[in-house]
Each structure stands twice: as C-alpha cells, then as structure tokens.
C-alpha cells in the first residue's frame, strides 16, 4: 500500500502543478518552466536537488517549505542567507564540491519521502489531503474532485494539457463506476445516416471511457453555463430570458458568410473567436438556452433545389414556451416580429417574437421583413414543410456524461446531457410541424473535423494563434473570463485584455528584432508571432468595447468601437454596436443612419430593418466624428 501511494505521489507531482526542477525525475529546468507556463497554476517546489544547491541549503529550504514559511525561490534565498550568516559567525560550512555528490543522495531521498507525506505548498485542493490512510475509493474520489475543480478554472490554462489531465483523472475515477441504470442510447440516434452513425463519438456513447474530445465538450458546457447565467439578466420568464440571451449572441458573435471550404467550428470555438455563420449563432443560442432549462430547436425548411425534399435549410430558432415555438432569426439578428410589430420605446427597440402558428396563419408577417433590395427568403409555401431539428451533440448523449452530471452539486452543476426523443415528445402538441428529427449538423461538424484538409488545419492554427501568443497568454485568459462574466475583478477580463494590447513601442521592437535576425526559419516564426500579437491587439480592443457595453458604460465603449484602424477585422460588429449604443442613448435617427451607411456585410438585411423601424421616414442626420 505504501509503495502504491508513493508511486501515486510521484505521478501527481508530474500532473498537478508540483513540477520538480532540474535533475529530478529527468526534467530539465527549461522543460519544467515551459510546462508550468502552459499547463499548471500551482507554484513549483524549488526545494529539490539541482546544480548549485548544496545539501545543507536544500535541507534548510525543505524545512522552510514544509513549515510553509516560504515557497519556491524565496526558500532558497532565505536558506542561503541563513547558512552564509552562520558561516560568517564561525560555524563550519561543508565544502560544496567535495561533499555534493555524497550529500545529495540522502537529501533526494528525504525530499521524496516528505513530498510523499506532505506534498507541495499551495498544491491543488484535491491533492492536498492525500495521506497514507486513504483507500482506493478515496483516491478515485479525489481524481473526480480534481477534474471538477479544474474544469471551473480552465481560463488559467491556454493549452490542451489540463483538459487531457482532466480526462486522465476522470478515467481513473470511472473505471470502477457502473453505467447509469436509467441510461440508454436515445432512439433518435438510429435515424442518423450510416456515415454519421459510424463516427467514433457515436460508437462510444455507451463506453465508460472518457475520450480526448470529451475535454472540449466539458469545457464548452461550463462556458455555456456561466455565459447563460449572466446574459439572461434579471428576467424571470423563459421568453424574456431567451430574448436577452439572443441579444447577447447577436451583439457578440459577428456574422460571417458561410462557405463549404471553411473550417466547420464547434460552439466553443464560435464563443472563443466571437464570429460565426448564422448556423453557428443558432447552435450557440440553443445550447445557451439548454443551460437555463429552456427548450429550443432549429427550424429547417425544404431546400427549393432538392427535389427529394430531404435536404433542409436552417432558418430560425424556435423557443418552446407554453406549447408554442417563438421565432428568432440568427441571420437577421432579430426576433421575427409578431402582430404587434417592432416599436421603439424607452430607448429600446421592442419586438415581441411571433410564433410559428402566427406566421403560418398570417403569412403577411413575413412580408414585413422584405426590403426593396432584399426580399426575405421565406414564404407561406415553404412554411408548410417546416421541420423541427433537435440539437443533440454526441457528447450530450453519452452515458459517461450522464454519470458526471449526476455527481455535480451546488455551483458546480452543469447540463451535460439531453434526451432528444423526450423533446420530440414535448413538440408533439406544437402545430404546423411537418416533422421532428435529430439535427445532423453537430455530427457533420464532428465528421468534418476528423478529416480536415491542410488548408483547414492552417485556418484553425491561424485562428488560435492570438490566444497562444504573449507572456501568460493574456488574450485566452481575458476571453474566457469575459464569457464567464468576470470583467472588473483584480485579474478579470479587462486586466488581461489590456495585457493583450502590446504598445506601439513593443511592436516596433519586435519588428527591429526580425530585421536583425539572420536565420530565415527563425524570421518566419518571429513574423508569425508578431502577426498573432497584432491580431490579438485588435481582438482585445474590440472585446473591451463589448465589456464596456455589458458594464453599462456605452460612452467608453464608443471610443473603442471607433478605433477603426485598430479593429479593422471587427468593422461590421463595431458598426452594429455603435448603432445599438445610439438606440440606448435615445438617438433612433442617428442609429438608423449608422445602420444604413454600414459597409455591405452578411448582417445588412437585419440592419436595414432596424433602420426602417427606428426611422421610417429615412431622414438623414450627421454622423458623429
């Protein structure tokens, strides 16, 4: 038992943040520093044998660390100072070179034994109490606690190392667990096309083994939980919460045109990058509502070019409230207005969403969405073929996810599962649906990501580069904290966004270093880093504006949204948010001008509708400088 626990402690020192320095377990100082920077939050225990550290200093340092008087290099400095002071007062010092090789072995053994018993200072809470009396069951419980605890703080780790550690710990925990007694493969899965049914994610639904992509799924669910909790606002009713969450999606996920050759992104990537297609917006919206216990489906319409009628075009999101589907169009960025239309009241464009039943009964409601330049692409004929597409990403169907979900309590609770067949049953009373089926798109995205082209891999690396650049990866930390709604705390989103904005002087220095570098390969790497820092600076600047909006400081947000040369990739979103700020300031005509004069973009149709409802006469006013 003792040998097992000692081996377990050594393994934990490799995986939980207590990383030995040079000469210990084969790690070099550079590797330890790199691992610590990318993967771990806990400080390194420096009270270990290494070059230049005598046995006496190591012993003294270790004693201070165990007493929790100091940690890290503070231990070493204090130990050296103490021993040097003793030497100057006549105390005999052991010559370092003559006795180092003899003295280091027992000290190393002492260090290992004490680390096995007491662990490192500031160790992860799930590891700190590990003792000799723990049983195998208690160890597995700590594995689960470690995974759950670190799942809540993934903003500290920009790489995938911590996600993999979580998966490893969950697998140590789950190997002795039984599948949930009430779990079974959802019946709708049987209707998937064979290529999708053969995906590894689908074939492993019943397996009690966590796979690498489960780490991203768990991370995504936590982000969705935290984001939906603050974006719903103070609303109590489901429909009001849905409107608030949809509004956040539209303002914060810049609409991009879709292309078959583009990288098909998952919801967590859409949230991280802050941009996506109308389908990406719809997917995120549905999952955010799920975390709040609100049912929603994607409504698909028959593709006019498909004679078989099997191919469906995603159209709108239907939010299920009181057996009615309320309609939200992610491409327009608007709820589809009901009979009351859209009205500007109290510095807000108020839109009561129409239901599916209303637009079927009154097709003229959709014609309100026509513009001279842009006809709304849905008519009464297409509505007769509308199908409810139920979202159920593979991870939400897995037995292992249900087991994890059942063990989470308090503020750690998160929705990890869904039963699409049960939602289909709840849709049975909704009129005017031609069908109800599993939405294939999440499975198609998984399939596409399994067979990326070289160009798509390049696109992905390019998109992720700004989040991996800079000391302490500030853009990653800032973005995740932004999604969690942690803005203004000491090390919140604003702090890291500001860190992600290198000054002109810093960028100029980087350019000079590139000009002075003679190695072509190194020049290529340095240019890639510089580009990532510049793009990260643009992202951070735009997202600071969005944080200021969320914090109720629209005037400051305006300043950031008008830094046109700095936020060029976000011009479309900046114009839209400037219009929304003008609306909130009681300036509907000014907002209408902003919408009408915005550069052509995928959201133009929705912007022109807002302009019409805000200022039907179309009177132009002078834009602010």
C-alpha positions as CSV (number, residue, x, y, z in Angstrom):
1,X,0.0,0.0,0.0
2,X,2.8,2.4,0.9
3,X,4.6,1.7,-2.4
4,X,1.4,2.3,-4.3
5,X,0.9,5.7,-2.5
6,X,4.5,6.7,-3.1
7,X,4.2,5.9,-6.8
8,X,0.9,7.8,-6.9
9,X,2.5,10.8,-5.3
10,X,5.3,10.8,-7.9
11,X,2.7,10.6,-10.6
12,X,0.8,13.6,-9.1
13,X,3.9,15.7,-8.9
14,X,4.1,15.3,-12.7
15,X,0.4,16.2,-13.3
16,X,-0.9,18.6,-10.7
17,X,1.4,21.5,-10.7
18,X,4.2,20.4,-8.3
19,X,6.8,20.1,-11.0
20,X,10.3,19.2,-10.0
21,X,13.2,21.3,-11.3
22,X,16.4,20.2,-13.0
23,X,17.8,16.8,-12.2
24,X,14.6,15.4,-10.7
25,X,12.6,12.7,-12.5
26,X,14.5,13.6,-15.7
27,X,13.0,17.1,-16.1
28,X,15.2,20.0,-17.2
29,X,14.7,23.5,-15.9
30,X,13.5,24.7,-19.3
31,X,11.0,21.9,-19.7
32,X,9.7,22.5,-16.2
33,X,9.3,26.2,-16.9
34,X,7.6,25.6,-20.2
35,X,5.2,23.0,-18.7
36,X,4.4,25.3,-15.8
37,X,3.7,28.3,-18.1
38,X,1.3,26.4,-20.4
39,X,-0.3,23.8,-18.2
40,X,-0.2,24.4,-14.5
41,X,-1.3,27.0,-11.9
42,X,0.3,25.8,-8.7
43,X,3.8,27.1,-7.9
44,X,6.9,24.9,-8.4
45,X,8.6,23.4,-5.4
46,X,12.2,24.6,-5.8
47,X,13.4,22.8,-2.6
48,X,14.8,20.0,-4.7
49,X,18.4,18.9,-5.5
50,X,19.8,20.7,-8.5
51,X,23.1,22.2,-9.7
52,X,24.4,24.9,-7.4
53,X,22.1,23.8,-4.5
54,X,24.1,22.2,-1.7
55,X,22.7,19.5,0.6
56,X,22.7,21.9,3.5
57,X,20.8,24.6,1.6
58,X,18.4,22.0,0.2
59,X,17.7,20.6,3.7
60,X,17.1,24.1,5.1
61,X,15.0,25.1,2.2
62,X,12.9,21.9,2.5
63,X,12.3,22.6,6.2
64,X,11.0,26.1,5.4
65,X,8.8,24.8,2.6
66,X,7.3,22.1,4.9
67,X,6.7,24.7,7.6
68,X,5.0,26.8,4.9
69,X,7.2,29.8,5.8
70,X,8.3,30.3,2.2
71,X,7.9,28.7,-1.1
72,X,9.9,28.5,-4.3
73,X,13.0,30.6,-4.7
74,X,12.1,32.5,-1.5
75,X,13.0,29.3,0.3
76,X,16.4,29.1,-1.4
77,X,17.3,32.7,-0.9
78,X,16.3,32.6,2.8
79,X,18.3,29.3,3.2
80,X,21.4,30.7,1.6
81,X,21.2,33.9,3.7
82,X,20.8,31.9,6.9
83,X,23.7,29.5,6.2
84,X,26.0,32.2,5.0
85,X,25.3,34.1,8.1
86,X,26.1,31.1,10.2
87,X,29.4,30.6,8.3
88,X,30.4,34.2,8.9
89,X,29.9,33.8,12.7
90,X,32.3,30.8,12.8
91,X,30.0,27.9,12.0
92,X,31.8,25.3,9.9
93,X,30.5,25.0,6.3
94,X,30.7,21.8,4.3
95,X,32.7,22.3,1.2
96,X,30.2,22.2,-1.7
97,X,32.3,20.5,-4.3
98,X,33.9,17.8,-2.1
99,X,30.7,16.6,-0.5
100,X,28.0,17.4,-3.0
101,X,27.9,14.0,-4.7
102,X,27.7,12.2,-1.3
103,X,25.2,14.5,0.3
104,X,22.7,14.9,-2.5
105,X,21.5,11.2,-2.5
106,X,20.2,11.2,1.1
107,X,18.7,14.6,0.6
108,X,16.9,13.5,-2.5
109,X,15.5,10.5,-0.7
110,X,14.4,12.8,2.2
111,X,12.7,15.1,-0.3
112,X,10.9,12.3,-2.0
113,X,9.6,10.9,1.4
114,X,8.5,14.3,2.7
115,X,6.8,15.2,-0.6
116,X,5.0,11.9,-0.4
117,X,3.7,12.7,3.0
118,X,3.1,16.4,3.0
119,X,3.1,17.4,-0.7
120,X,4.0,20.8,-2.1
121,X,2.9,24.1,-0.8
122,X,-0.3,25.5,-2.4
123,X,-1.0,22.2,-4.0
124,X,-4.3,21.7,-5.7
125,X,-7.0,21.2,-3.1
126,X,-7.9,17.8,-4.4
127,X,-4.4,16.6,-3.8
128,X,-3.5,18.3,-0.5
129,X,-5.1,15.9,1.9
130,X,-3.8,12.7,0.3
131,X,-2.4,10.6,3.1
132,X,-1.2,7.1,3.9
133,X,-4.6,6.1,5.2
134,X,-6.6,6.8,2.0
135,X,-8.3,3.9,0.4
136,X,-8.6,3.3,-3.3
137,X,-12.2,4.7,-3.3
138,X,-11.0,7.9,-1.6
139,X,-8.2,8.2,-4.3
140,X,-10.8,7.9,-7.0
141,X,-13.0,10.5,-5.4
142,X,-10.0,12.8,-5.4
143,X,-9.5,12.1,-9.1
144,X,-13.1,13.2,-9.7
145,X,-12.7,16.3,-7.5
146,X,-9.5,17.3,-9.3
147,X,-11.2,17.1,-12.7
148,X,-14.3,19.0,-11.5
149,X,-12.3,21.7,-9.7
150,X,-10.0,22.4,-12.6
151,X,-12.9,22.3,-15.0
152,X,-14.1,25.5,-13.3
153,X,-10.9,27.4,-13.9
154,X,-9.7,26.4,-17.4
155,X,-9.1,30.1,-18.1
156,X,-5.7,29.6,-16.4
157,X,-4.6,27.0,-19.0
158,X,-4.4,28.0,-22.6
159,X,-3.2,24.7,-24.0
160,X,-4.9,21.4,-24.1
161,X,-2.7,19.8,-21.3
162,X,-5.1,20.5,-18.5
163,X,-8.0,19.1,-20.5
164,X,-6.1,15.9,-21.0
165,X,-5.2,15.7,-17.4
166,X,-8.9,16.0,-16.5
167,X,-9.7,13.2,-18.9
168,X,-7.0,11.1,-17.4
169,X,-8.3,11.7,-13.9
170,X,-11.9,11.0,-14.9
171,X,-10.8,7.7,-16.5
172,X,-9.1,6.7,-13.2
173,X,-12.4,7.5,-11.4
174,X,-14.8,6.0,-13.9
175,X,-13.1,2.6,-14.3
176,X,-14.8,1.4,-11.1
177,X,-18.1,3.1,-11.7
178,X,-21.2,1.5,-13.1
179,X,-23.1,3.0,-16.1
180,X,-26.3,4.9,-15.0
181,X,-29.1,2.5,-14.6
182,X,-31.5,4.8,-16.5
183,X,-29.3,5.4,-19.4
184,X,-29.8,4.1,-22.9
185,X,-28.9,5.2,-26.4
186,X,-31.5,7.7,-27.5
187,X,-33.9,6.2,-30.1
188,X,-33.3,9.2,-32.5
189,X,-29.7,8.1,-33.0
190,X,-30.9,5.2,-35.0
191,X,-32.1,7.6,-37.7
192,X,-28.6,9.1,-38.4
193,X,-27.2,8.4,-41.9
194,X,-24.7,5.5,-41.7
195,X,-21.5,7.6,-42.2
196,X,-22.5,9.7,-39.2
197,X,-23.6,6.7,-37.1
198,X,-20.1,5.2,-37.7
199,X,-18.3,8.2,-36.1
200,X,-16.1,7.3,-33.1
201,X,-18.2,9.8,-31.0
202,X,-21.4,7.9,-31.8
203,X,-20.0,4.4,-31.5
204,X,-18.6,5.2,-28.0
205,X,-21.8,6.5,-26.5
206,X,-22.2,3.6,-24.1
207,X,-18.5,3.3,-23.2
208,X,-17.4,4.2,-19.7
209,X,-14.2,5.7,-21.0
210,X,-13.6,9.4,-21.5
211,X,-12.0,10.3,-24.8
212,X,-9.8,13.3,-25.7
213,X,-12.7,15.3,-27.3
214,X,-14.7,15.0,-24.1
215,X,-12.4,17.6,-22.5
216,X,-13.5,20.2,-25.1
217,X,-17.1,19.2,-24.5
218,X,-16.8,19.6,-20.8
219,X,-15.1,23.0,-21.2
220,X,-17.8,24.1,-23.6
221,X,-20.6,23.2,-21.2
222,X,-19.0,25.2,-18.4
223,X,-18.6,28.2,-20.6
224,X,-22.2,27.9,-21.8
225,X,-23.4,27.6,-18.2
226,X,-21.5,30.7,-17.0
227,X,-22.4,32.8,-20.0
228,X,-26.1,32.0,-19.9
229,X,-26.2,32.7,-16.2
230,X,-25.3,36.4,-16.6
231,X,-26.6,37.1,-20.1
232,X,-30.2,36.1,-19.1
233,X,-30.2,39.3,-17.0
234,X,-32.8,39.7,-14.3
235,X,-35.6,38.3,-16.4
236,X,-37.8,35.6,-14.8
237,X,-40.0,34.3,-17.7
238,X,-38.4,31.9,-20.2
239,X,-39.2,34.0,-23.2
240,X,-37.7,37.2,-21.7
241,X,-34.6,35.2,-20.8
242,X,-34.4,33.9,-24.3
243,X,-34.6,37.4,-25.7
244,X,-31.8,38.6,-23.5
245,X,-29.6,35.7,-24.4
246,X,-30.3,36.1,-28.1
247,X,-29.4,39.7,-27.9
248,X,-26.0,38.8,-26.5
249,X,-25.4,36.3,-29.3
250,X,-26.2,38.9,-32.0
251,X,-24.1,41.6,-30.4
252,X,-21.1,39.4,-29.6
253,X,-20.9,36.9,-32.4
254,X,-20.1,38.8,-35.6
255,X,-22.0,37.2,-38.5
256,X,-19.7,35.7,-41.2
257,X,-20.7,34.3,-44.6
258,X,-20.8,30.5,-44.8
259,X,-18.6,28.5,-47.3
260,X,-18.3,24.8,-47.8
261,X,-14.5,25.1,-47.8
262,X,-14.3,26.9,-44.4
263,X,-13.4,25.3,-41.2
264,X,-16.6,23.9,-39.6
265,X,-16.5,25.1,-36.0
266,X,-17.9,23.8,-32.8
267,X,-19.8,26.1,-30.4
268,X,-16.9,26.6,-28.0
269,X,-14.8,27.8,-31.0
270,X,-17.6,30.2,-32.0
271,X,-17.6,31.6,-28.5
272,X,-13.9,31.9,-28.3
273,X,-13.4,33.6,-31.7
274,X,-16.5,35.7,-31.4
275,X,-17.5,35.2,-35.0
276,X,-19.6,32.6,-37.0
277,X,-22.3,31.9,-39.5
278,X,-26.0,32.1,-38.9
279,X,-25.9,28.3,-38.2
280,X,-23.1,28.8,-35.6
281,X,-25.2,31.5,-34.0
282,X,-28.2,29.3,-33.9
283,X,-26.3,26.4,-32.4
284,X,-24.8,28.5,-29.6
285,X,-28.2,30.1,-28.9
286,X,-29.9,26.7,-28.5
287,X,-27.1,25.4,-26.2
288,X,-27.2,28.6,-24.0
289,X,-30.9,28.1,-23.5
290,X,-30.4,24.5,-22.6
291,X,-28.2,25.5,-19.7
292,X,-31.1,27.6,-18.4
293,X,-33.6,24.7,-18.8
294,X,-35.3,26.3,-21.9
295,X,-36.2,24.0,-24.8
296,X,-35.3,25.2,-28.3
297,X,-35.0,23.7,-31.7
298,X,-33.6,24.8,-35.1
299,X,-36.3,25.1,-37.7
300,X,-35.4,23.7,-41.1
301,X,-37.2,24.4,-44.4
302,X,-37.1,22.3,-47.5
303,X,-34.3,23.3,-49.9
304,X,-36.1,24.5,-53.2
305,X,-33.3,23.0,-55.2
306,X,-33.7,19.5,-53.7
307,X,-36.5,17.5,-55.4
308,X,-36.3,14.7,-52.8
309,X,-37.3,17.1,-50.0
310,X,-34.7,15.5,-47.7
311,X,-32.3,18.5,-47.6
312,X,-33.3,21.2,-45.2
313,X,-32.0,24.8,-44.9
314,X,-31.7,26.0,-41.3
315,X,-34.0,29.0,-41.0
316,X,-34.7,30.1,-37.4
317,X,-34.6,29.0,-33.8
318,X,-37.9,28.1,-32.2
319,X,-38.0,28.6,-28.5
320,X,-40.6,26.4,-26.9
321,X,-42.8,28.2,-24.3
322,X,-46.3,27.0,-23.4
323,X,-46.5,24.7,-26.4
324,X,-45.7,27.5,-28.9
325,X,-42.5,28.0,-30.9
326,X,-41.3,31.6,-30.7
327,X,-39.2,32.6,-33.7
328,X,-35.7,34.1,-33.7
329,X,-33.8,34.6,-36.9
330,X,-30.0,34.4,-36.3
331,X,-29.2,35.6,-39.9
332,X,-31.3,38.8,-39.4
333,X,-30.1,39.2,-35.8
334,X,-33.7,39.8,-34.9
335,X,-36.8,38.0,-33.4
336,X,-39.4,37.7,-36.2
337,X,-42.0,40.3,-35.1
338,X,-45.4,39.2,-34.2
339,X,-48.7,41.1,-34.9
340,X,-47.6,43.9,-32.6
341,X,-44.6,44.6,-34.9
342,X,-41.5,46.4,-33.7
343,X,-41.7,49.6,-31.7
344,X,-39.0,52.0,-30.3
345,X,-39.9,52.6,-26.6
346,X,-37.8,53.8,-23.7
347,X,-34.6,53.8,-25.7
348,X,-35.2,50.2,-26.8
349,X,-36.5,48.5,-30.0
350,X,-39.2,46.3,-28.5
351,X,-40.0,43.2,-30.5
352,X,-42.5,40.6,-29.3
353,X,-41.5,37.4,-31.2
354,X,-44.0,35.8,-33.5
355,X,-44.9,32.2,-33.0
356,X,-44.8,29.6,-35.7
357,X,-48.6,29.3,-35.6
358,X,-48.9,33.1,-36.1
359,X,-46.7,33.3,-39.2
360,X,-48.5,30.2,-40.7
361,X,-51.9,31.8,-40.1
362,X,-50.7,35.3,-41.2
363,X,-48.1,35.0,-43.9
364,X,-48.0,38.7,-44.2
365,X,-46.0,38.8,-41.0
366,X,-43.0,37.6,-43.0
367,X,-43.5,40.1,-45.8
368,X,-42.8,42.8,-43.2
369,X,-39.3,41.6,-43.4
370,X,-39.0,42.4,-47.2
371,X,-36.9,45.3,-48.3
372,X,-36.6,46.8,-51.8
373,X,-33.1,45.5,-52.1
374,X,-33.5,42.3,-50.1
375,X,-36.6,40.0,-50.1
376,X,-36.9,37.8,-47.1
377,X,-36.3,34.3,-48.4
378,X,-39.2,32.5,-46.6
379,X,-42.8,32.5,-47.8
380,X,-46.0,30.7,-46.9
381,X,-45.4,27.8,-49.3
382,X,-42.1,26.9,-47.7
383,X,-43.6,27.1,-44.2
384,X,-45.8,24.0,-44.8
385,X,-42.6,21.9,-44.9
386,X,-41.0,23.2,-41.7
387,X,-39.2,20.6,-39.6
388,X,-38.1,20.8,-36.0
389,X,-34.4,19.8,-35.8
390,X,-33.4,18.8,-32.3
391,X,-29.9,19.5,-31.2
392,X,-28.0,16.6,-29.5
393,X,-24.2,16.8,-29.9
394,X,-22.7,13.4,-29.4
395,X,-21.2,14.2,-26.0
396,X,-24.7,15.1,-24.7
397,X,-25.8,11.6,-25.5
398,X,-23.0,9.7,-23.7
399,X,-23.5,7.5,-20.6
400,X,-20.3,8.8,-19.0
401,X,-21.5,12.4,-19.3
402,X,-24.8,11.5,-17.6
403,X,-22.7,9.9,-14.8
404,X,-20.6,13.1,-14.3
405,X,-23.7,15.3,-14.4
406,X,-25.4,13.2,-11.7
407,X,-22.4,13.8,-9.3
408,X,-22.2,17.6,-9.7
409,X,-23.9,19.7,-7.0
410,X,-24.2,23.3,-6.0
411,X,-22.4,25.9,-8.2
412,X,-20.6,23.0,-10.0
413,X,-23.8,21.8,-11.6
414,X,-23.8,22.0,-15.4
415,X,-26.1,20.5,-18.0
416,X,-24.1,17.7,-19.8
417,X,-26.8,15.6,-21.3
418,X,-30.0,15.8,-23.3
419,X,-32.7,13.3,-24.4
420,X,-33.8,14.5,-27.9
421,X,-36.6,11.9,-28.1
422,X,-38.2,13.4,-25.0
423,X,-38.0,16.9,-26.6
424,X,-39.7,15.4,-29.7
425,X,-42.5,14.2,-27.4
426,X,-42.9,17.7,-26.0
427,X,-43.1,19.0,-29.5
428,X,-46.0,16.7,-30.3
429,X,-48.5,19.4,-29.3
430,X,-46.9,22.1,-31.5
431,X,-49.0,22.6,-34.6
432,X,-47.7,23.2,-38.2
433,X,-44.6,21.0,-37.9
434,X,-44.1,18.7,-40.9
435,X,-41.5,16.6,-39.0
436,X,-39.4,16.3,-35.8
437,X,-35.9,14.7,-36.1
438,X,-32.4,14.8,-34.8
439,X,-30.3,17.7,-36.2
440,X,-27.5,16.1,-38.2
441,X,-25.3,19.2,-38.3
442,X,-23.4,18.6,-35.0
443,X,-22.5,15.2,-36.2
444,X,-21.4,16.5,-39.6
445,X,-19.1,19.0,-37.9
446,X,-17.5,16.2,-35.9
447,X,-17.0,14.3,-39.2
448,X,-15.5,17.3,-40.9
449,X,-13.1,18.0,-38.1
450,X,-12.0,14.4,-38.4
451,X,-10.9,14.9,-42.0
452,X,-9.6,18.4,-42.2
453,X,-7.7,19.5,-45.3
454,X,-4.3,21.0,-45.0
455,X,-5.8,24.4,-45.7
456,X,-8.4,24.0,-43.0
457,X,-5.8,23.0,-40.5
458,X,-3.9,26.1,-41.5
459,X,-7.1,28.2,-40.9
460,X,-7.5,26.7,-37.5
461,X,-3.9,27.3,-36.4
462,X,-4.3,30.9,-37.7
463,X,-7.5,31.4,-35.7
464,X,-5.9,30.0,-32.5
465,X,-2.6,31.8,-32.7
466,X,-3.6,35.1,-30.9
467,X,-4.8,33.1,-27.9
468,X,-1.4,31.4,-27.6
469,X,0.7,34.5,-28.1
470,X,2.2,36.8,-25.5
471,X,3.5,36.2,-22.0
472,X,1.0,34.3,-19.9
473,X,-1.4,34.1,-22.9
474,X,-3.5,37.1,-21.9
475,X,-6.0,37.0,-24.8
476,X,-7.0,33.5,-23.8
477,X,-7.5,34.4,-20.2
478,X,-9.3,37.6,-21.0
479,X,-11.7,35.9,-23.4
480,X,-12.6,33.1,-21.1
481,X,-13.2,35.4,-18.2
482,X,-15.3,37.6,-20.5
483,X,-17.5,34.6,-21.3
484,X,-17.8,33.9,-17.6
485,X,-18.9,37.4,-16.9
486,X,-15.9,38.2,-14.7
487,X,-14.9,41.7,-16.0
488,X,-13.6,44.1,-13.5
489,X,-12.0,42.0,-10.7
490,X,-8.3,42.3,-10.0
491,X,-7.4,39.8,-12.6
492,X,-10.5,39.8,-14.7
493,X,-11.2,40.1,-18.4
494,X,-10.3,43.8,-18.6
495,X,-6.9,43.2,-16.9
496,X,-5.9,40.5,-19.4
497,X,-7.4,42.3,-22.4
498,X,-5.2,45.3,-21.6
499,X,-2.2,42.9,-21.3
500,X,-3.0,41.6,-24.7
501,X,-2.6,45.0,-26.3
502,X,1.1,45.5,-26.8
503,X,2.2,49.1,-27.2
504,X,3.5,50.6,-30.4
505,X,6.9,50.6,-28.9
506,X,6.8,46.9,-28.2
507,X,5.6,46.1,-31.7
508,X,8.4,48.3,-33.2
509,X,11.0,46.5,-31.1
510,X,9.7,43.1,-32.4
511,X,10.0,44.4,-36.0
512,X,13.6,45.5,-35.3
513,X,14.5,42.1,-33.9
514,X,13.0,40.5,-37.0
515,X,15.1,42.8,-39.3
516,X,18.2,41.9,-37.3
517,X,17.6,38.1,-37.4
518,X,19.7,36.2,-40.0
519,X,18.1,32.8,-39.7
520,X,15.3,32.5,-42.3
521,X,13.4,29.9,-40.3
522,X,13.6,32.0,-37.1
523,X,12.4,35.0,-39.1
524,X,9.3,33.1,-40.2
525,X,8.5,32.1,-36.7
526,X,9.0,35.7,-35.4
527,X,6.8,37.1,-38.1
528,X,4.0,34.7,-37.2
529,X,4.3,35.7,-33.5
530,X,4.2,39.4,-34.5
531,X,1.1,38.9,-36.6
532,X,-0.6,36.9,-33.8
533,X,0.2,39.8,-31.3
534,X,-1.2,42.4,-33.7
535,X,-4.4,40.4,-34.3
536,X,-4.7,39.8,-30.6
537,X,-4.4,43.5,-30.0
538,X,-7.3,44.1,-32.4
539,X,-9.4,41.4,-30.8
540,X,-8.7,42.7,-27.3
541,X,-9.6,46.3,-28.3
542,X,-12.9,45.3,-29.7
543,X,-13.8,43.0,-26.9
544,X,-13.0,45.7,-24.3
545,X,-15.7,47.7,-26.1
546,X,-18.1,44.8,-25.6
547,X,-17.2,44.5,-21.9
548,X,-17.9,48.3,-21.5
549,X,-21.3,47.7,-23.1
550,X,-22.0,44.9,-20.6
551,X,-20.9,47.0,-17.7
552,X,-23.2,49.8,-18.7
553,X,-20.6,52.3,-20.0
554,X,-21.7,53.0,-23.6
555,X,-19.7,56.2,-24.0
556,X,-16.5,54.4,-23.2
557,X,-17.5,51.6,-25.5
558,X,-18.0,54.0,-28.3
559,X,-14.4,55.1,-28.1
560,X,-13.1,51.6,-28.6
561,X,-15.6,50.8,-31.4
562,X,-14.4,53.9,-33.3
563,X,-10.7,52.8,-33.3
564,X,-11.3,51.9,-36.9
565,X,-7.6,51.3,-37.9
566,X,-7.1,49.1,-34.9
567,X,-10.2,46.9,-35.1
568,X,-10.5,46.5,-38.9
569,X,-11.5,42.8,-38.7
570,X,-14.4,43.9,-36.5
571,X,-15.7,46.8,-38.5
572,X,-19.0,45.0,-39.1
573,X,-19.6,44.3,-35.4
574,X,-18.4,47.8,-34.4
575,X,-20.9,49.5,-36.7
576,X,-23.7,47.3,-35.4
577,X,-22.8,48.0,-31.8
578,X,-22.4,51.7,-32.4
579,X,-26.0,51.7,-33.7
580,X,-27.2,49.8,-30.7
581,X,-25.5,52.4,-28.4
582,X,-27.2,55.2,-30.2
583,X,-30.5,53.4,-29.7
584,X,-29.8,53.1,-26.0
585,X,-29.0,56.8,-25.8
586,X,-32.3,57.9,-27.2
587,X,-31.0,58.7,-30.7
588,X,-33.0,56.4,-33.0
589,X,-32.4,58.5,-36.1
590,X,-28.7,58.6,-35.6
591,X,-28.8,54.8,-35.1
592,X,-30.7,54.4,-38.3
593,X,-28.1,56.4,-40.2
594,X,-25.4,54.1,-38.8
595,X,-27.2,51.0,-39.9
596,X,-28.0,52.4,-43.4
597,X,-24.4,53.6,-44.0
598,X,-22.6,50.5,-42.7
599,X,-20.4,48.7,-45.3
600,X,-22.2,45.8,-47.0
601,X,-21.9,42.7,-44.9
602,X,-23.9,39.5,-44.0
603,X,-25.9,41.4,-41.5
604,X,-27.0,44.2,-43.8
605,X,-30.6,42.9,-44.2
606,X,-31.2,42.9,-40.4
607,X,-29.5,46.3,-40.1
608,X,-31.7,47.9,-42.7
609,X,-34.8,46.5,-41.0
610,X,-33.7,48.1,-37.7
611,X,-33.2,51.4,-39.5
612,X,-36.7,51.2,-41.0
613,X,-38.3,50.6,-37.7
614,X,-36.3,53.3,-35.9
615,X,-36.8,56.0,-38.6
616,X,-39.4,55.1,-41.1
617,X,-39.0,58.4,-42.9
618,X,-35.4,57.7,-43.5
619,X,-34.3,61.2,-42.5
620,X,-30.5,61.5,-42.6
621,X,-28.6,63.1,-39.7
622,X,-24.9,63.9,-39.5
623,X,-22.9,61.1,-38.0
624,X,-20.6,61.9,-35.0
625,X,-17.0,62.2,-35.8
